[in-house]
Each structure stands twice: as structure tokens, then as C-alpha cells.
Amino acid sequence: MSLLPLSGPMPGPLAAEPAPVLDSIGTPTLWAFVIGLVVVLVAVDFLLTRKPHEVSMREAVGWSAFYIALPLAFGGYVFAQFGSERGVEYLTGYLVEKSLSVDNLFVFLLLMGAFAVPRELQQRVLLYGIVGALVLRGIFIALGAAALASFDWMFLVFGLILVVTAAKILRDSLTGHDHDIDVDQMRSVRFVRRFFPVTEAYDGPRLFSRVGGRRALTPFALVVIAVFATDIVFAVDSVPAVYGITGDPFLVFATNAFALLGLRALYFVLEGALSKLVHLGYGLATILAFIGVKLALHWGHLQWDAVPEIPTLWSLGVIVVVLAVTTATSLWADRRRQRELEPVG
């Protein structure tokens, strides 16, 4: 965790003390570059999806490769310019956010099915969801940075959020109710339907249409609103998670932005494979709980030097191992299930 050291002796946890100052590599030029790059890439995505079409595997793989190469290249720049400590923080944070983004894709996949979104419109829905997620996470990152700079006990709050989220994910995975979606029971859908009429059929990527001369929302608008609602939930989890890796708001934003930008293409690459990652929930629960404990230990270290901290490099190792084990056991379980379903004789 990158914090500027505090001068003077370390007081007890109840004593008044100046809050730690968040240290950042984010110069105005770097911020402008990354934000400008995000805006340009989002604009390009909107241009590419202006005419609805089904995404081919070749197109999806090509864009996925680009959106993986881009953050890795930026990570190389961070390593070269700011040293290995910041480089490892960036790489670990990106890996955490990319892992959580795969969980996002599970929900997006279920939403697409629940709302019966035509395949040619799915990438535009994803794009709206990505834009909403970028805006929401930008807000949460700014609020989180302000909170951490003012009150060091916010590390405990963030840690508690992650542990509670991990417990919920684990419970849902154990009961088999992870990612259950009932459109009619979604609060966002019920709220919108209470105030606005909704047409029965899609009208391309249009958000509004007319029924009997009356302006109404389309099912496309409804699914976009549902995606925005899930974006809020994911932002609550993902921002504290990456703050558990680095205290640099710039790196937090960069890792979130780069992880989100590639979701549109990654969705179509992993669409068939997502259902095979049956143990992903266990892995995410483990990662979030681990980072929650890391945040709590960091707060304790700010109060008492004797409290150990978990180095970022160790965090990277734990996350890689958990993801590798989760993927391997998921594929093994899926193959075993397929063998059991094969007819005998």
C-alpha cells in the first residue's frame, strides 16, 4: 500500500492524528492521457456498434488481444518509469479487476438471456454497461481516495465490505443460487415499470418507442437500466478490492478502466466457456476475503508497527494461485459432469 510516511511517533488507535496522505504517480499529464485514451476507445466502440451485427469469434478474439496487450504495455511503462513496487501494484490490481470483471460477465450473460436480447444488440448493451461502470467507478474511486486520505479507519470499513461480499458469494456458491436472476423481481425493473410503459418488442438499439401515440421505453432500455443497477453493486465491491492492493488513486482508476474496456469483446470470446467456470465463485470469495484481511492488517500497521503487513508481491502470488486452482478444478468438474451425462453403452 503506497502511503507517504507519517512524521513523529505513531500514536495509539484512539489518539487524534493526521490522516495518511495517499501517494500517487498520477501527474496531470498521465491522468489526461489515460482518461483521453478511455474516451477515444469508448468512442471507437460506439462507432463499431452503430450498426447492430453479430460479433464473429475472429472479431472478438482480435479486440480481446488488443485490450489485453494495451494494459500490459502500460504496465511495462509503469515498471520502467516508477519501479517494480508500483509495477507489481498495477499488475496485481489489474489481475484482481479482470477477475472480478469475469464475474460481471456472468451476470451480463444471464441478463441477456433473461431479457431475450437479440444477438446483434448484445454488444451495444455491453457497451452501455461499460460506460456506466466507468462513470460509477470513477465516482467511487474519488470518494474512496477522499475517505482514505481523511480517515485511516476507512481501511477497516473497506475490508469489512470485502469480507461480507466474500461471505455472500461463498454462500450463494454453496447453495447453488449464485447469479440467480428473476427479471420481474429486480428492483430497478419494477421501479421503471411503475412509472413508464414498456413496449413488448425490441426496436433495434432504440431506447424509446411509441405505443398508441404514447412515448414508451423499449426492452432494450430496460435491460440497459438493469445493467446499470448491477454496475453499482460491482463498483461497491471492486473499488475497495483494488484499494486493498494499492493506495494510489491513479493506479486504481487505470486498473479499473483497462479491465472494463475489454469486456465487450471478452464477453463473446468467453460466452461458451463461462458456464464451465463452476468454481469461480469460490475463487472470488477467497480473493476478496484475503484482500479484506490485508486491508485490516494495513490499518493495524498504521496504528502499531508490530502488526505485520502482507506485501503486494505475496498478494499477487496468492491471487494467481487461487485463479489457477479455480480454473483447473472448474474444468475438471465440467469434464466429469460431461462424462456422467454421456449415455452408457
Summary of the structure (lengths in Angstrom):
residues: 345
radius of gyration: 21.6
end to end distance: 58.8
largest distance: 77.4
contacts: 1079
relative contact order: 0.17
helix: 72%
strand: 3%
